[in-house]
Amino acid sequence: MIRALVTGAGGQVGAQVARILEGRAESIALDRSRLDLCDSAAIAARIRETRPQLIVNAAAYTAVDRAESEEALARAVNAVAPGVIAEEAARAGALLVHFSTDYVFDGEKSSPYVEDDPTHPLNAYGRTKLEGERNIAASGCAHVILRTSWVYGPLGANFLFTMLRLGATRDELRIVDDQRGAPTSSLQLARAVLALFTGAEPARPISAEDIARASGRRGLYHATAAGETTWFGFAKAIFEARRRGPNFKVPRLVAIPTREYPTPARRPANSMLCSERLERTFGVRLGDWRAGLAETLSALPE
Ligand SMILES: NC(=O)c1ccc[n+]([C@@H]2O[C@H](COP(=O)([O-])OP(=O)(O)OC[C@H]3O[C@@H](n4cnc5c(N)ncnc54)[C@H](OP(=O)(O)O)[C@@H]3O)[C@@H](O)[C@H]2O)c1
């Protein structure tokens, strides 16, 4: 069995990746209390002492609006730390799997973005994530960067829980309907990470050959669920699915334009990413966003 190190293991994606690697890799899952990505020396020491063959960096500064006033901190976690991890991965001969974001784009394109489209982040979070991608590429380490979007799941702070919480107390929710994207569940994403290595055999352990094969396919990939919606459409689907439960209160949903919901960080109107390269190269598909939502809802306590 290979040795894998997962950072950000307390986050939505990190927790699911750590869980799915159980029994398939000798996995070392580190949350912020066990590895602070602002501490470059600690990152290097951890990687040197554990000598992983695979590193999955799921830690990130993800508070998109707060990043506008904390760009230096966001840069430390999203750009500097991935660079340090990548240099250590290169030194150790490990493969680095890292996550990036639709927010590297400005959303002006009318169709889904492909990996080679020009980037132009609208906000500090997107800028720091893009720098992280570049630092990884510059390190020369074997890497797979998965750009994803609108992540939610059964654990963590996300749009799904915000809707369920607000819906329980308010009669009406006003939701932005002019930003398009694909909600992607942490479960779908964690399965995709595993499938980079084990393909259609998810039950078996990851081997050194799997890592070598994936390293040969290194690069930048878009990895989102299939289909598209808006935040309003996502909210509607959440409440429609939950309506089936007994005694569930459904608020009135009102579609609004972004200009009626001002936030510190600007967001792209089009967050759609084309994930065909991932499918062509690795045979990996994440599945439809509605299937991801149904699976996630069924994993929640009633
Ligand atoms: N969430 C989205 O909608 C979205 C969209 C596109 C791409 N992504 C990317 O997907 C990846 C996973 O995101 P996610 O949704 O799982 O985010 P998340 O739930 O916010 O998890 C990120 C984790 O990183 C940890 N972290 C933050 N600063 C750290 C530090 N200095 N040292 C160590 N750990 C630190 C956080 O710890 P604390 O909980 O203690 O802060 C958290 O557990 C990230 O690369 C993100 O940029 C996310």
Ligand as a Chemical Component Dictionary entry (heavy atoms), coordinates in Angstrom:
data_LIG
# 
_chem_comp.id                   LIG 
_chem_comp.type                 NON-POLYMER 
_chem_comp.pdbx_formal_charge   0 
_chem_comp.three_letter_code    LIG 
# 
loop_
_chem_comp_atom.comp_id 
_chem_comp_atom.atom_id 
_chem_comp_atom.alt_atom_id 
_chem_comp_atom.type_symbol 
_chem_comp_atom.charge 
_chem_comp_atom.model_Cartn_x 
_chem_comp_atom.model_Cartn_y 
_chem_comp_atom.model_Cartn_z 
_chem_comp_atom.pdbx_ordinal 
LIG N1  N1  N 0  -15.812 25.442 -1.208 1  
LIG C1  C1  C 0  -15.963 25.728 -2.499 2  
LIG O1  O1  O 0  -17.028 26.149 -2.945 3  
LIG C2  C2  C 0  -14.815 25.531 -3.466 4  
LIG C3  C3  C 0  -15.002 25.879 -4.807 5  
LIG C4  C4  C 0  -13.944 25.699 -5.690 6  
LIG C5  C5  C 0  -12.746 25.176 -5.244 7  
LIG N2  N2  N 1  -12.595 24.870 -3.924 8  
LIG C6  C6  C 0  -11.297 24.364 -3.483 9  
LIG O2  O2  O 0  -11.489 23.038 -2.996 10 
LIG C7  C7  C 0  -10.543 22.766 -1.961 11 
LIG C8  C8  C 0  -11.261 22.232 -0.740 12 
LIG O3  O3  O 0  -12.163 23.226 -0.269 13 
LIG P1  P1  P 0  -13.290 22.919 0.813  14 
LIG O4  O4  O 0  -14.581 23.255 0.206  15 
LIG O5  O5  O -1 -13.070 21.568 1.379  16 
LIG O6  O6  O 0  -12.926 24.063 1.878  17 
LIG P2  P2  P 0  -13.090 24.045 3.458  18 
LIG O7  O7  O 0  -14.220 23.182 3.860  19 
LIG O8  O8  O 0  -13.052 25.480 3.842  20 
LIG O9  O9  O 0  -11.756 23.325 3.927  21 
LIG C9  C9  C 0  -10.523 23.948 3.871  22 
LIG C10 C10 C 0  -9.732  23.475 5.062  23 
LIG O10 O10 O 0  -8.478  24.131 5.035  24 
LIG C11 C11 C 0  -8.170  24.444 6.379  25 
LIG N3  N3  N 0  -7.213  25.533 6.501  26 
LIG C12 C12 C 0  -7.409  26.865 6.341  27 
LIG N4  N4  N 0  -6.277  27.531 6.651  28 
LIG C13 C13 C 0  -5.374  26.599 7.021  29 
LIG C14 C14 C 0  -4.045  26.651 7.465  30 
LIG N5  N5  N 0  -3.390  27.816 7.625  31 
LIG N6  N6  N 0  -3.404  25.489 7.752  32 
LIG C15 C15 C 0  -4.046  24.315 7.642  33 
LIG N7  N7  N 0  -5.318  24.183 7.238  34 
LIG C16 C16 C 0  -5.972  25.321 6.923  35 
LIG C17 C17 C 0  -9.482  24.837 7.005  36 
LIG O11 O11 O 0  -9.369  24.747 8.403  37 
LIG P3  P3  P 0  -10.387 25.551 9.356  38 
LIG O12 O12 O 0  -11.710 24.859 9.195  39 
LIG O13 O13 O 0  -9.768  25.408 10.685 40 
LIG O14 O14 O 0  -10.411 26.953 8.832  41 
LIG C18 C18 C 0  -10.407 23.806 6.406  42 
LIG O15 O15 O 0  -10.491 22.653 7.218  43 
LIG C19 C19 C 0  -9.795  24.076 -1.722 44 
LIG O16 O16 O 0  -8.600  24.056 -2.448 45 
LIG C20 C20 C 0  -10.718 25.126 -2.306 46 
LIG O17 O17 O 0  -10.024 26.285 -2.712 47 
LIG C21 C21 C 0  -13.608 25.017 -3.021 48 
# 
loop_
_chem_comp_bond.comp_id 
_chem_comp_bond.atom_id_1 
_chem_comp_bond.atom_id_2 
_chem_comp_bond.value_order 
_chem_comp_bond.pdbx_ordinal 
LIG N1  C1  SING 1  
LIG C1  O1  DOUB 2  
LIG C1  C2  SING 3  
LIG C2  C3  SING 4  
LIG C2  C21 DOUB 5  
LIG C3  C4  DOUB 6  
LIG C4  C5  SING 7  
LIG C5  N2  DOUB 8  
LIG N2  C6  SING 9  
LIG N2  C21 SING 10 
LIG C6  O2  SING 11 
LIG C6  C20 SING 12 
LIG O2  C7  SING 13 
LIG C7  C8  SING 14 
LIG C7  C19 SING 15 
LIG C8  O3  SING 16 
LIG O3  P1  SING 17 
LIG P1  O4  DOUB 18 
LIG P1  O5  SING 19 
LIG P1  O6  SING 20 
LIG O6  P2  SING 21 
LIG P2  O7  DOUB 22 
LIG P2  O8  SING 23 
LIG P2  O9  SING 24 
LIG O9  C9  SING 25 
LIG C9  C10 SING 26 
LIG C10 O10 SING 27 
LIG C10 C18 SING 28 
LIG O10 C11 SING 29 
LIG C11 N3  SING 30 
LIG C11 C17 SING 31 
LIG N3  C12 SING 32 
LIG N3  C16 SING 33 
LIG C12 N4  DOUB 34 
LIG N4  C13 SING 35 
LIG C13 C14 SING 36 
LIG C13 C16 DOUB 37 
LIG C14 N5  SING 38 
LIG C14 N6  DOUB 39 
LIG N6  C15 SING 40 
LIG C15 N7  DOUB 41 
LIG N7  C16 SING 42 
LIG C17 O11 SING 43 
LIG C17 C18 SING 44 
LIG O11 P3  SING 45 
LIG P3  O12 DOUB 46 
LIG P3  O13 SING 47 
LIG P3  O14 SING 48 
LIG C18 O15 SING 49 
LIG C19 O16 SING 50 
LIG C19 C20 SING 51 
LIG C20 O17 SING 52 
# 
